[in-house]
Amino acid sequence: MFKKTLLLTTAMVLAPSAFAAAATSMLPNNSIAGIVVSNPDFSTLLAAVEAAGLTETLNGYGPFTVFAPTNAAFAKIPADQLTALLNDPAKLKAVLLYHVVPGKVMAADVVTMTSATSLEGSPLNIMVNGSTVMVNDATVTATDIAASNGVIHVIDTVLMPPN
């Protein structure tokens, strides 16, 4: 199993109130935005993307590979630290960009990789041990969720960039 993170490269940003309508309109196209909006397991990720001002990037042309942390992954962060992160748009943006790799990297490709460079600019370490794939300290729990603008791989831990 293998997961990748959101590639956030589009400069245009919608107001959070407009995001739901824009993402909903993307649902028939199966965009990353449509998948995140329609899956309740990604509601914290969606809130983080909105707080960082990166909402429209989920509708970008891509291709993107997103390592998408679930609500349970965000719940591992102590509440005070998560609140501080959500209230610091610059740091939050760096954290979210650390979850995105350019291109569409499917799970089958991960067995040949030991690292990938995130959009944040720092490398992600990839380890494969049997059927378990790790991205840094996160375990990939679901793979190859195809989107019209890339692919999502679900992870069980929020990735924190170095520094």
N, C-alpha and C positions, 0 to 999 in steps of 0.2 A: 504494500500500500504506500501511496505517496501523496504528498500535499504541497501545494504551492500557494503563495500569498498574492495579495492584490497588487496589480501594477497600476499605479496612479500617475498618469501623465497628462491628462487633459487639463488645459488651463481654465476652461470655462467652469464656473461653479454656480449651481443653482442654490437658491435659498432653501433651507431644510423643508419648509412647507411645500415647496414645489417638487421636492424629490419624489415623494410618494407617487404623484401623478406622472412624473417623467419615468420613473422606474416601472410603474404599472404599465405604461405604454410600451415598455421594452419587453414585457413578459412574453408576448408572442414570439419575439426574437430570441428568447432564452439568453439574455445578456447576464453578465455577472450581477448587475444591479437587480434585475428581475429575480434572480435566484436568491440573493441576500434578502430582498424585501419579502419574498414569499415564504421564506423558511424561518419559523419562529426561533429556531436554535441560533440564529445569527442576529437577534435583536440588539444585543449589546454591541456587536461589531457595527451594525448600522448606526447606532447612536454615536459611537466613536468616530465613524467616518463623517457624520454630520458635524460633530463638535470640532473636528479638525479642519473643516471647510473643504473636504475632499469628496463631497457627495457626487458630483457629476462625473468624477473619474471612473466610477463604476459603470458608466455608460460609454466610456471611451472605446475607440476602434480596436485597440489591442494589436496583436494578441497579448494577453496577460496570463500569468500563472499566479494564482493567489493561494497562499497558505492561510486558510480562514479559521481563526479560532472561534470556537463555540461559546455560548453563554457560560457553560461549565468551565471553560478555559479562563475566561475573564473572572469567574468567581474564585479562582485560585489566588488572585491578587488581593491582598488585604484591602478592606473597604476604604480606609483612609488613603492608601496609595492609589487606588483606582480613581477615587474622587479627585485627587490632586492631578493625576494624569489627564482625566477628562476636562479639567479646568486649565490645562496648559496646552493650548492648540499647537504650538511649535513642537513641543516634545511628543505630543500625541501624533502629529503628522509624521515625525521621524519613526515612531514605533510602527505606525501603519505601513509606511513605505518599506520598512524592513520585512514586511510580510509579502512583498510583491517581487516577482522576478519577471524580466521581460521575456516575451515569447510564450509559446504554448508547449509546456513540458508535460507530457503524459507520464503516468506511473511507470510504464515499461522503459522509459528513458532514464529513470532514476538509478537503476542498477549500474549504469556506467558513470555516474557522477559522484564526486566526493565533496563538491561545494558548488555554490551558485552565488552570483553577486546580486544583491537586492537593489531595488531602486533607491533605497536610503544610502547606498554606496558601500555598505559593509558586506563581507561574505557571510553566507549561511553554510554551516557544516552539515553534510549529509552522510548518514551512516546507514548501511543496510546489514541487518543481522537476521538471516533466514527470511521470514515473511514480514519482519518488523522494519519499518523505515523511520528513522529519526531525523528531524531537522533541528539542529542544536539540541535543546532538551525536550522538544515536543515530539510526541508520537503521532504519526499519520494514522488517522482512524477511518478515513474514507477517501477514495481517490476518483480521479477522472470524472468529476461532475462537469460535463461539457457545457460550455456557454458559447453564444455566438461570437463573443470577443475574447475567448480564451478558455481556461479550465480552472476549476477550484479543487483543491485538496484540503480536507478538513484536518485540523490539528487539535490536540487536547491541552495545549499550553500556549499562552501569549508569548511571542518572541520579543525579547528586549535587545535592542542594538547595543553594541559595546559603547561605553561612554555616554 
